[in-house]
Amino acid sequence: MAVDEPVLDARGLRRGEATLDIAMRRGEVVALVGADEQEKTRWLRVLAGLRRSDGGSLHICGEDVLAGRFMPHRKSGYLSAGAPLLSTFDVIANVMLPRLYHFQEAPLEARRHAVQLLQQTGFAAGNVLPAALDRLSSFQAMLARALAMNPALLFVHEPFDITLAPHWNRIEAALLAGTETRALVIATQNLGFVQRHAQRVIFVHDGAVQLFGSWDAFRDGGEAVAAYLAAMPKLFEEDAA
Amino acid sequence: MRSRTFDISTAMGWTGRRTLRLGTYPLDLVVFIGDAFGAWIRRGHVRNRATRRATVSHILLTGLNALPATLLTGLAVGLTLGLPLVPFSSSLGNRQLGEFLMRLLGLEIGPLLTAVIMIGRAGAAMSIELANMKLHGETAALEQLGIDIRDFFIAPRLIAGAVAQLVLATYFTAIALFGGTLLAGRIVSGSGPELVFATIDAIEPVHLLAFVAKNLAFGVIIAAAACHGAVQVTRPPFEVPQRVQRALTAALVLVFLVNAMTALLWL
């Protein structure tokens, strides 16, 4: 696959009445925002190929996702708080697992790669069971696991947990490390992050979906956007400012 | 306030539904087992490193860790049966008593009691582990990573269950048949190992084959019932003890039923 080819190419991708057209290249950050958490999650899963769309076409790294035999995990990573680490495996075993399973890599090699990824994400806790980790370390380990297969595309569902507010800058750094070689689609309410890093914004509201070419275009995006921005919690507004 | 009256049609409906569910459960389980092994073979993960690691660790967990308890129970069962039976060796003769012990202890009670130990230990552990994984979204995480729980989690446990049951039942039966009866003979009449030799003489290849087949089947049934019950867990946390309880009861009932059916084959 050529470097400048889109890693994600969605044309007429449909969920209900809403339709989305987007092409993403490596190094690009696209934010998915909106007040309806469930609808945002559904769109993120549709874009990641984890949920079927109602129509249109979706290609990830040139492969047709809707053809049926596509395996999303081979090309993309998905990170969500609802999909935690395996509680009976220690951190390194959790991060090693995708490579052991899919690549049948030698355990020592998989372990070396896992340790490297954990360092990249800023993970500093020891190799313990997930129950012994604090929330930040848990997030970093989950991010390392999502990156284990060297995905060209990373989908992240709300990493900016309110309880992790003091560590948001570290989460931001971990998410953006290595984005020059991959694209990032992030569903978040952290408008500060969106303003600083997203090249484009997908806005989900009232069963519709709109793509904006920049933060400024999004901010001036009409009544629905204004109502959404006005309703955002103060914390996010301050961060965005 | 609405009064609760006994309604015969509701009661019959309930009985019918329960009977139907009981009748279709073994079929469900067979499909579940076939599905897990099918996924395991289809994806070419027979030699997969991750799956192999999971299988080996579960053989050790379910088999090796239960060994001391199994050996002790085997010796106790051998003594329990040997003490009242050894005095009959003078009237029945060692050969006949040896054959009787081999059939009763070796082919019926040994596998059955090992299976009961397996259900209490490994079955409960497997069921609780998988149910909690399901409840906390860990199985969903595996699916997002493209890891199929059927061939990563369930098939290795079915194999581990079968191997562990066979190994444990072999130890249990050997210690019960030979250790227990030898000890009972010493205690009751101070006799030597003649009864043990007579028991060994009574073993034929078909007995060994039946022993292996029965224990492998028990192991698969226990692991399958445990996993099948656990994957039924949805969201409410109170479902975990309920599903685990049902899974273990189902395993117990199935093992006893299969044992009774195989006993019929010897007639």
Contacts between the chains, C-beta under 8 A, distances in Angstrom:
chain1	res1	chain2	res2	distance
A	50	B	144	6.5
A	71	B	146	5.3
A	72	B	146	7.0
A	73	B	144	7.1
A	73	B	145	5.4
A	73	B	146	3.1
A	73	B	147	8.0
A	74	B	146	6.9
A	78	B	144	4.9
A	80	B	144	7.5
A	82	B	137	5.1
A	82	B	140	6.9
A	83	B	137	5.6
A	83	B	138	7.8
A	83	B	140	5.3
A	83	B	141	3.4
A	83	B	144	5.2
A	84	B	136	6.2
A	84	B	137	5.9
A	84	B	138	6.1
A	84	B	141	6.1
A	85	B	138	7.6
A	85	B	141	7.4
A	86	B	133	7.2
A	86	B	138	5.3
A	86	B	141	7.3
A	86	B	142	7.5
A	87	B	132	7.3
A	87	B	133	7.2
A	87	B	136	6.8
A	87	B	138	6.4
A	88	B	129	6.5
A	88	B	133	7.9
A	97	B	50	6.1
A	97	B	145	7.2
A	97	B	147	7.1
A	98	B	145	5.0
A	98	B	146	7.5
A	98	B	147	7.2
A	100	B	48	7.9
A	100	B	49	4.9
A	100	B	50	3.9
A	100	B	53	7.3
A	101	B	45	8.0
A	101	B	48	6.6
A	101	B	49	7.8
A	101	B	50	4.1
A	101	B	51	7.5
A	101	B	145	7.7
A	101	B	146	7.9
A	101	B	147	5.3
A	101	B	152	6.5
A	102	B	146	6.5
A	104	B	47	8.0
A	104	B	48	6.1
A	104	B	49	5.3
A	105	B	49	7.4
A	106	B	49	7.8
A	107	B	49	6.7
A	107	B	53	7.8
A	145	B	145	7.3
